[in-house]
């Protein structure tokens, strides 16, 4: 009688443990799916940020080139002004 009760309790314990195991596995699978989804979203965001960064770097390079070009134009205009001022002074001296 005692053995039969022990066997019955063990069988019940095994079934309960199996049910708990299945529940834990389902929870783990759900967590894995959630994590995968978060990883995919983060990866997509990262790619977007990388594209934005690349665009900003290109824009920065264009601005630097434009600044250099404007500085060259400014130097050229200053030279022209200096030359014209000098020519004007020479013309005034003649008059």
DANOR-V835999 format. One record per pair of residues at least 24 apart in sequence whose ideal C-beta (glycine too) atoms are under 8 Angstrom apart, sorted by the first residue. I is the first residue (numbers start at 1). J is the second residue. D is the distance in Angstrom with one decimal. If there is no record, write none. Layout:
# DANOR-V835999
i & j & d
I & J & D
I & J & D
This chain:
# DANOR-V835999
none
